[in-house]
Amino acid sequence: MELRLISPLDKVFYGEEPAEFSRPLSVMRGEIASFQVAWKLPAGHWPGHIVLRAPGARIRKVMHVPVGLAAFPDADEDARKNSGLYPDLLREWDHPFRAFSDRWESAWLDVCTDTPGDHEIYVQALSVEGNVLAEVCQKIHVANAQLPPQKLIYTRWLHLDGMCRIYDLKPFTEEFYGVLEKLIRLVVSRGINMILTPIHTPPLDTRVGSERMTVQLVDVYETADGWRFDTAKLEDWFARLSSWGVEYFEMAHLFSQWGAECAPKIVSVDGKQLFGWADKSTGERYGAFVREYVTAIVAAIRRAGVEKRCFFHISDEPSEASRDTYMRCRKLVADIIADFPVMDALSEYSLYKSGTVGLPIPGIDSMTEFLENGVQGLWTYYCCGQYKKVSNQFIGMPSWRNRILGWQLYKYNIVGFLQWGLNFYNSQLSDYPIDPYRICDADGAFPAGDPFQVYPGEGGVPEESIRMMVTSHAMCDLRALQLLESLKGRDAALEIVKDISFTEYPRTSDGILILRERVNAEIESCLQ
């Protein structure tokens, strides 16, 4: 049989010959080095089983998932466009692996060590009887340095309705938190350090007039004398998630998405809907309520001691047409949240220039005007709309298109990164739920992989994707560049990324790995 080393930035498709990988990987102490192996039986052999053995490595099976919409019709040449089975899901595997003569199968391997120097990881394919059929060796250089703590604020929006539905959970119970802890600890280990906090059900990706499952941390009481708020669950949320490693919290948007025209869904403790699509965002009733509501939330934030770690949203992606409405909404609460960053996705520079949004988050394809005008403290995001030339993480894109993100964030001194779908398990606009193991594109709405990076595994244990691992490597690349800057100055680090922009970067599997080798080598030369 044939056993091959495969780059962590290549994808192994069943019916295609994968490129062999021969480059040593360069990481630092305590940093994960990832690579793949692929195997195939000789022509004419009946399907069989093999056992993989790789001392010192974690081995996961690369599972193929059904991709309906791989890319939009006018996507660039990097993206695959055909429907089919695509490699993405990484599954823990303690069984023999299937082997075939007419298709390549693959596994993902992770190695992490605190021992500096050169290491060799031998991967053997054995028969089920224990006979060695093939062997390959991946070389890994571990630089005698450690990555600095992550500075980037990184969020992927947490959607609790899908998690609760799939695992049959009631929000904010102990059983719920048992499952959520597994997810949060995983994503924190991959660099996500900010979590969308459902003070009320986030008004995101919901068709006008419909609603999503209620997930509301603030208990609201409607009394004869007005409103009363109990924030005990919110303060408990801050405490639990902080203990799991979360550094920052973003409050759910205070007004509806794409125009801020309506109030979000807010219910009372007895389940009565108090506000929603029927309530104008700047109407007298919601306007009075939201001031009291936000005042109570700010008080809870201060009691929890997380006031330096919280951000607020007004409405996602305001436009020129909604400028006046957005500004009226913002003014309703501006004095109450004056001490907090207020951020929103915003890709029209004119809205920032006019003072509409204080902390703009432009799409990664809209950064040029913001950068040319010297906007400081910039964030960026990508979603389904950023699919030409720029970085993204669709299943149909090559992994180097995902990993280049860290280098771009460094070069342009980006403070934060946002992506909308950590675990969105619904169709477009949440018309109906989907099974993420069968549908990866919100049922044909977005390029596959855009709605989520993590799969809801059995027993409440989340399963990672190739894309999640590659993005975590991108975050490590960013930290490595920051370490180099601390040792040799920013100019030295910028010299390495001088040819990189948001649309220009190495478009091969080796290109980014070569850059990382160079960064690590310069760091080691400084420390000798």
N, C-alpha and C positions, 0 to 999 in steps of 0.2 A: 504494500500500500504506500501511498505518498502522503507525507506529512510536511507542511510548510509553515514557516513563520510568516505572519502577516502584520503589517503596520497597524498601530492603533488608529490611524487616520484613513485606513481603507475599509471598505465594507465587502463582505464575502457573500455574493449572490449564488444561489444554487447552481444555475446553469452557465456560470461564467468562470473562466480561468482566473484565479486571483494572483496578483503580483506578489512575488516573493519579497521578503523583507530581510535585509542583512545589516541594518544600521544598529549600533549600540544605542541604547536609550540613556539619556542623561537626566538625572533628578538630584534632589538634595536629601539629606537625612530626614527620614520621616515622611517623605513625599511618595505617593503611589506612582509606580511605573507600570503602565499598561501596555499589553501587546496581545496579539491573537495568534491562534494556530488554526490551520484548516487541513482537512484530510479527505482522501478519496481512495476507494478501492480500485484495483486494476480493472480494465475493461472486461466485461463479461462475468465478473464475480457477482454472486448473489448477495443481496443485502445482508449485513451482519452487524456485529457489535464490537466496539473497542473500549478499552479503559485508558483514560489519560492519567498520567502521573507526572507531577511537577513539584518536587519538594521546595517549600518556601514560597509557593504561589497559591493564591486563591483562584479557583477555576469555576467559571460560570458558562453555561451553554448559551450560545447566541440563538435566540428564537426568531423565526421569521413571522411577521405580522401582515395581515391583509391591508394593502394600501389601495384605496379607491381613487382619491384625488392626490396624485403625487406632486403636481405643480400646476399652476395656472397656465393657460395655453401660450401666453407670451413670455414665459419664464426664460431666463438666459440659458446658455448652453451647458452650464455646470449641473443643472438640475435634471434628473430623470423625469419623464412625463408619463410613462406607461403605468397602468394599474398592474398589480401583481403582489407577490410575496416579497417583503423587504426585511433585511436583518435589522433588529432594533432592540428587542427585549432581552435582558440578561437574567438568566434564571439559575439559582443554586441547583446543583445537579450531583446527586450521590449515586447515580446509576451508571451502567455502561452507556456509551454514546452510540447512536446509530451511525453506520457507515454504508455508503452506496458507491456504485461504480459509475453512476451517471450524473452525480451532483456532488458539489462540495458542501461539507458541513464545517462548522467552526465553533470555537470556544474563545472566551475572553479571559485573560489572565491578569491578575494584579499582584504586584510585588511591592512590599514596603519594608524598609529596614533602616535602622539607625546606624548601621555600620558603614563607614565611608570606604571607598575603594572600588575596585572592579569586581563584579559578581557575574557568575554564569548560572543561568537557570536552565536546567535540562528538562525538556518535555519529552516524555516517552509515550508512544502509543503501544498498548499491549493487547494481546488477545485476552478473551475472558478467562483463559487458562493460565495467563500470566506470562506468556512469551512476548518478548520485545519485537514489535513489528517495524517500528521506525523511531527515530530520535532526532530532535533538533535542539539547538542551544541558543538562547537569547542572552546577549551580553548587556549588562546594565552598569553604568558608572554612577556611583553615588558620591556627589561632591561633599566635601567636609564642611558643610554649612547648613543652616536651617532657614527655611522661608520665614520672613517676618509675618506678624499678624496681618490679617486682611484689613485693608483700609476701605476698600470699595464697599458701599452699601448696595446689597444685591437682594432683590425681591422677585419672586414669581408668585402670582396671586393664588392664594389658597382658596379652594372652593369646597366648602364643607358639605354641601348638599349631596354630591356624588358619593363622598366617603360614607356619609350616614346611610344613604340608600343601599349601597352595595353591602355594607356590613350590618344593616338593620340596627342602627344606633339612634338613640335619642340624644340630641345635642347637649353637651356639657354635663353628662353623667360620668360616673367613674369609668364605666365601660367605654364610653366615648373617648375619654382622655387616655385610656390605655392604648387605644388604637392610634390616636393622634400623636402620642409621644413617640411611637415607632417612626411615624412619618417625619416629625419635626427633627428628631435626632439624626435621621438619615440626611435630610436636606441641609441641615446645619453642617454636617461633615463634608458636604459638597460645596460649601461656600455661601449658601443662602442664609443671610443673617437678619433679614427683615421679613415680618409676616403681616399680611393683611388681616386686620382685626375686625371681626363682625360686631361692632357696637350695635348695629342693626343689620339685617340681611343686605349684603352689598348690592347696590342697584346696578349690576353689571350683566351684560349679555342676556337680557330678558326682553321678550317681545312686549311692546306697549299693550297694556291691558291684561297681561298674564303675570304670573308670579312664580318664584322659586321657593323651595322649602325654607321655612322660617329658621334662621340661625341668628339669634339676637342675644347679645350678652347683657344689655342693659334692660332691667325690668322696669316697665313703665306703668304707672298707676294713674288712671283718670279719676279724679275726685271732684266733689262739689266745689272745692276751693282751688282747683287747678290741677297741675301735674305734680306727681311725686316720682322720684327715680331711685332705684336701688342698684348700686353699681358693684355689689359684692362679687358677682360672677366675673365682671370685667377685671377687678383687682386680682381675683384668683387666677384668671387667664394670664395677666402680666407675671405673676409669681411663678406659675407652672412653666410657662414658655421660657422665662428667663433662666430657670434652673436647667432647662434642656439646651441652653446655649444661644437662644435668640437674643440679639443685641438691640434691634429696632422694631418698632411697631408703627404701622400706618393704619389710621382709622378709616373705616369704610366711607365712601363718598357720601357727603351730606345731601347731595341732590342728584337727580337722575342723569344717566349717561347721555352723551351726544347732544348737548344743548341745554342741560340744567333746567328743563321746563317743569319738572314735576318733583314732588317730594318722594323720598325713598319709601319702601314698605316698612312701616313700623307698627308693631302690634302691642297690645296691652298684655299684662300678665295672664289674663283670662282668655287670651287668644283673639280678642276683637281687633280687627284691623283699624288702626287710628288714622294712618296716612298711607298714600299710595298714588297711583296714576291719576286718580280723580282730583288730587290736590295740587294746585299750582305752587311751584317752588317759592314764589314770592308772595303768595296769598297771605292774607292777614292771619289766618289760623295757624298755618305751618310756620310763618315768619315768627310769630310769638313763641310757638312751641320750640323751634330749633334753638333759640337763644337760651331758653331754660335748659334744654337738653344738653347742649354743648357745654354750658356752664357746669352742669353736674359731671360730665365726662372729664373736663379739665380738672375739677376737684379730685376725682378718682385717680387721675394720672399723677397728680401731685402727692396724694396720699400713698400711692404705690412707689413713689420715688423714681419714676421713669420719665420725668418731664424733659430730660435732655435726650431722650431716645424715641420720642414720638413725633409723628408727622400727620398732617391732616390733608384731606382731599376735598375739593369743592365738587367738581364734575369732570368726568373723563372726556378728553379731546373736545374742548370748546372750539367753535369756529367763528369766523367773522360774523356770520349770520346770528350767532347766539351771544355775541360779545356783551350786549347790554344786559341780557338776562343773567349771564354769568357774573357780571359785575354787581348786579343787585343782590344776587345770592351771596357773593363774597362779602359784601358790605354788611349783610345781616349778622355775620359772626366775626367780622374782622377784629373787633376790639377784644373779643373773648379769647381768640386764638392768636393774638398778636405776638406771643412769646414762642410760637411754634412755627417750624417750616410748613408752608402750605404749597403742595406740589401737585401738578397735574400733567398728564400727557398733553403735549401741545406742539404741533408741527408747523404752525404759521408764525413766523417771526414777528409779523406786524402786531400780533396780539401781545407778545411779550414786550415789544417796544412801547406799546401804549399803556403798559402797566397792568394788563389784565391778569396775568399769572405771575406770581412772584418767583416761584421755582419751577421753571419749565422743564419738561422731559420730552425733547424732540425725538421723533423717529430717527433711526440710525441713517436713513437716507435723506434726512432734512437737516443735518448738522452743519452743513457748510456755512449757511448764512449766520447762524448763531456764533460759530467760531470766528468767522471773519469780522464780526462786530464785537468781539472780545468779551462775550458773555462768560462770566466766571461761575465756578461751582456747578458746571453742567452735568446733568444726567442724560441718559439716552435709553431708548427701548427699541425692540423690534417685535413685530407680530406678522400676521399673514400678508400685510401690505408691503413689507420690506423684502422683496423677493428678487430684485434685479441688482446684481453686482455686489451688494452689500452682504455682510455676515448674517447668517441665520442658522436655524437648527432643524429644518424640516427633514423628515426621514429620507426623502429622495435626494437630499443634497449630500455631497461628499463631506466627510468629517472635518477636513481642513477648513471648510467654509464656516464651520462652527468654532473651531479652536482659535482662529485668527482674532476672535473678539478680544481676548486679553491683551494682545499687542496693540490693538486699536485704542482700547480704553487707556492704556498707559500713554501712548503717544500724545493723545489729546487731553490728558489730565482729567479724565472723566471721574466724577465723584460717585455716581450711582448708576445702577443698571436695573431696568424693570422689564419683565415679560409677563404677559397676562395669564398664562396657562400652566400652572404647576400640575393641576389635576382636574381639569374641566371635562367631566364625563357626561356631557349633554350634546344634543344637536344644536345647530345654530340658533341663537336667541332662546335657548333652553326650552324649546317646544316640547321635547320629550327626552328621556334619558337614553343613553346608549351603553353598549358593552365595550369598554375600551380595548378589550382583547380582540374584538372583531371589527371595530370602527375606530380609526385613528384620525379622522378628518372632520369631526362634528357632522357626520353623515353627508359628506360631499361639499361642505361649506369652505373649508380652509385646507391648505396643503397638509398632508398627513404629518403629525407630530407637532403642529402648532398648538393644539389645545392642551397637551400634557407632556410631561417628561417622565412621569413616574406611573407605574401600573399598580392597581390595588390587589396585591397578592393574597393568597389564602391565609386565614387566621389573623388578618389585620397586619400582615407583614408586607410592606411595600416592596415592589420589584423595580429595579433601575432599568434605564435604557442606555444604549450606547451613547446617545446624545447627552444624557446626564453626566456620564463619566467624562466625555470629551469636554463639556463645558467646565467641569471641575478642574480639568487640566489647564484650560484657558485661564481660570482664576489663579492657578499656581504660576503660570507664565507671567502674569501681571505682577505677582508678588516677587518673583525672581528679578524682574526688571527694577522693581522698587528697591530691592536689596542692592543691586548693582549701583543704582543711583546713590544710595547712602554711603557706598564705599568709594565711588569714583566720580560722583557728580552726575547731574541730569544730562549734560552734554554727551557723556560717554554712553549712557543708555540710549539716548536719542540717535546716536550714530548707528546703532544696530537696527533701529526701526525707521530710519530715514526714508526708505523706499516704500513704506507702508502707508496707506490711507484707508478711508472707509470703503473705497472701491478698487484699490490696487494693493495686491499682496501676493505672496507665493501661492500658486495654484497647483501644487503637487503635494503628495503625502510626505515627502522628505523635507520640503522647504521650511516648514515651521520647526521641525525637529532639529534641523541644522542651526536655525537661529537660537533655539534653546541651548544647544550644545555650546554655542559661542558665548551666550550670557553666563552659563555656569563656569566655563573656562576662565572668563575674565574675573568672576567672583573668586574662584580658587586662587588665581594669581595674586589677587589683593590680600588674601588671607595667609599666604605662605610666608 
